[in-house]
C-alpha cells in the first residue's frame, strides 16, 4: 500500500517542530536527550530534520519533558497563525 504524500502544511508543521526541538536542545547532544527521553537518537535526528513530520504524541511529550519544554510552547510554535476574518472581533 502506498501512502499519499502529506500536505505541505503538515510537512511545514513538522519542520517547525524540528526547529523548536533543536533550539531547545541547545548545547546538549542528541544522545543525551535520547537517553533522558527514551526516544531513539535516530528518531530524534529525523524529527529535528523534519523527516518525521508527524511523530507520535507520546514521543513529542517525552522529548518536551526531556528538554524542559512546556507542551503549550510546542503547540504554539507548531500551530500556524490563523488569518484574521473581516467582521469578527
Secondary structure, 3 states (H helix, E strand, C coil): CCCCCCCHHHHHHHHHHHHHHHHHHCCCCHHHHHHHHCCCHHHHHHHHCCCCCCCCHHHHHHHHHHCCCCHHHHHHHHCCCCCCCCCCC
